[in-house]
Amino acid sequence: MKRIVIGIAPQDDIRARARAIARGERKPAADEPKIWFTSMRSLAEVLSDDNRALLKLIREARPESLNRLAELSGRAPSNLSRTLKTMQRYGLVELRRSARQVQPVATAGEFIIRAA
């Protein structure tokens, strides 16, 4: 499980940082955040107690499909799918597709939060 460094900063600061990196004016350090949120509230929505419990369930149970994860978690498949897609955008889970199913895999196990 990897450690994910998360940054919290105003949107303008996040954009300015990204532009400086794109122009080659700045090289991010290895320990700098890779994922950014504009507020603690938006971070809390993604890493809510329920979603952290879901990540733990995925790590421990290693469900072979979204349907199996829905059974284990008691969550509706449509809600679960939406939550996992959001988590995937932030690099917290990987959704491995095979011919007939999608297997969720937790990629994050520890979070470090840095507020600007």
C-alpha positions in Angstrom: 0.0 0.0 0.0 1.4 3.4 -0.8 1.4 6.6 1.1 -0.3 9.5 -0.6 0.6 13.1 0.2 -2.5 15.3 -0.2 -2.3 19.1 -0.4 -4.9 21.7 0.4 -4.6 25.1 -1.2 -6.7 27.8 -2.9 -7.6 27.0 -6.5 -5.5 29.9 -7.8 -2.4 28.6 -6.0 -2.9 25.1 -7.4 -3.2 26.4 -10.9 -0.2 28.7 -10.6 1.9 25.8 -9.3 0.7 23.5 -12.1 1.6 26.2 -14.7 5.0 26.8 -13.2 5.7 23.0 -13.4 4.4 22.9 -17.0 6.7 25.8 -18.0 9.7 24.1 -16.4 10.1 26.8 -13.8 9.5 24.5 -11.0 10.3 20.9 -10.3 8.2 19.3 -7.6 10.0 17.5 -4.8 9.3 13.8 -4.3 7.6 14.4 -1.0 5.3 17.1 -2.4 1.5 16.5 -2.7 0.4 14.8 -5.9 -3.3 15.2 -5.1 -4.8 18.6 -4.4 -8.0 19.8 -2.8 -9.3 23.3 -2.5 -10.7 22.9 1.0 -10.9 20.5 4.0 -14.5 20.1 3.2 -13.8 18.7 -0.3 -11.2 16.4 1.1 -13.6 15.3 3.8 -16.1 14.3 1.2 -13.7 12.0 -0.5 -12.0 10.6 2.6 -15.1 10.4 4.8 -15.4 7.8 7.5 -17.5 5.6 5.2 -15.1 5.9 2.3 -12.1 5.1 4.5 -14.0 2.1 5.8 -14.7 1.1 2.2 -10.9 1.4 1.3 -10.1 -0.9 4.3 -12.8 -3.4 3.2 -11.3 -3.5 -0.3 -7.8 -4.0 1.1 -8.8 -6.7 3.5 -11.5 -8.6 1.5 -10.0 -8.2 -2.0 -13.4 -8.5 -3.7 -13.3 -9.9 -7.2 -16.0 -7.6 -8.5 -18.1 -4.5 -7.7 -21.1 -6.7 -7.1 -19.2 -8.6 -4.4 -18.0 -5.4 -2.8 -21.6 -4.2 -2.8 -22.7 -7.4 -1.0 -19.8 -7.0 1.5 -20.4 -3.3 2.1 -24.1 -3.2 2.1 -24.0 -0.3 -0.4 -26.1 0.0 -3.5 -24.0 -0.9 -6.6 -24.9 2.5 -8.3 -23.7 4.5 -5.3 -20.7 2.3 -4.9 -19.7 2.7 -8.5 -20.0 6.5 -8.3 -17.9 6.6 -5.1 -15.2 4.3 -6.6 -14.9 6.4 -9.7 -14.3 9.5 -7.6 -11.7 7.6 -5.6 -10.1 6.4 -8.8 -9.7 10.0 -10.0 -7.7 10.8 -6.9 -5.6 7.7 -7.2 -7.0 6.0 -4.1 -8.4 2.9 -5.9 -7.7 1.2 -9.2 -10.6 -0.4 -11.1 -9.2 -3.3 -13.0 -11.4 -4.3 -15.9 -11.7 -7.8 -17.3 -14.0 -9.3 -19.9 -17.0 -9.6 -17.5 -16.3 -7.6 -14.4 -14.5 -4.7 -12.7 -12.3 -5.5 -9.7 -11.7 -2.7 -7.2 -8.2 -2.6 -5.8 -7.2 -0.1 -3.0 -3.9 1.6 -3.9 -3.7 4.0 -0.9 -3.2 2.9 2.6 -1.8 6.0 4.4 -2.5 9.7 3.9 -0.4 12.7 4.7 -2.2 16.0 4.5 -0.4 19.3 4.0 -2.4 22.5 4.1 -0.9 25.6 2.5 
